[in-house]
């Protein structure tokens, strides 16, 4: 392992780019990689949940959305989370 600093930002930003490109599996992997460095980063959990939802993993997505709910989010992300949680709790 490198002796340099380890931050979650590069992995989270990579995940966001992959999510926008439609590479949901790649985005999920990037968000998962960021998590150990910033486990209380609400935005990472929110975007991770979005990637999982778009892959069809409703249970995994719901877990990430519920985690995101417990951490700081800006107003836009909080509104986005509210929509995703409503969608995630719909009966099948």
RODOMAR-620831 format. One record per residue (C-alpha): x, z, y; residue in three letters. Coordinates in steps of 0.001 Angstrom, whole numbers, padded with zeros to 6 digits, always signed. Layout:
XZYALA...
//
This chain:
+000000+000000+000000UNK+001095-000704+003520UNK+002363+002142+005682UNK+000457+000783+008672UNK-002790+002256+009958UNK-005976+001638+008026UNK-009130+000976+010012UNK-012562-000122+008936UNK-013027-002570+011819UNK-011318-005644+010306UNK-013282-005397+007049UNK-016575-004717+008844UNK-016043-007646+011221UNK-015154-009883+008280UNK-018369-008747+006597UNK-020398-009613+009685UNK-018841-013095+009838UNK-019493-013697+006137UNK-023072-012453+006518UNK-023661-014983+009333UNK-022160-017731+007159UNK-024503-016889+004283UNK-021783-015508+001981UNK-023739-012394+001067UNK-021546-011408-001890UNK-018420-011736+000255UNK-020062-009738+003036UNK-021063-007004+000589UNK-017470-006773-000646UNK-016131-006542+002914UNK-018587-003792+003917UNK-017750-001905+000724UNK-014047-002222+001604UNK-014667-000784+005096UNK-016660+002210+003850UNK-013820+004523+002707UNK-012202+004247+006145UNK-015420+005015+008080UNK-018056+006394+005691UNK-020263+007578+008575UNK-020371+004234+010402UNK-024053+003428+010652UNK-023575-000230+011592UNK-021475-000855+008475UNK-024201+000651+006272UNK-026884-001355+008093UNK-025104-004672+007682UNK-024171-003791+004096UNK-027850-003214+003401UNK-028724-006557+004969UNK-026199-008343+002748UNK-027554-006602-000352UNK-031159-007393+000615UNK-030306-011060+001060UNK-028770-011026-002435UNK-031994-009603-003848UNK-030660-006087-004469UNK-033555-004157-002973UNK-032521-000780-004371UNK-028948-001111-003130UNK-030180-002327+000253UNK-032594+000581+000589UNK-029773+003033-000216UNK-027616+001549+002544UNK-030499+001511+005056UNK-031250+005159+004311UNK-027568+005990+004788UNK-027474+004076+008097UNK-030460+006080+009309UNK-028339+009255+009212UNK-025615+007951+011534UNK-025271+006794+015124UNK-026651+003343+015855UNK-027148+001624+019189UNK-030704+000773+020261UNK-030554-002776+018884UNK-029265-001665+015499UNK-031827+001156+015365UNK-034627-001385+015966UNK-033148-003712+013335UNK-032988-000807+010871UNK-036641+000034+011512UNK-037656-003524+010571UNK-035482-003536+007448UNK-036774-000119+006330UNK-040365-001297+006718UNK-039538-004352+004621UNK-037624-002282+002032UNK-040526+000106+001518UNK-043141-002585+000870UNK-044647-002411-002588UNK-043617-005284-004850UNK
//
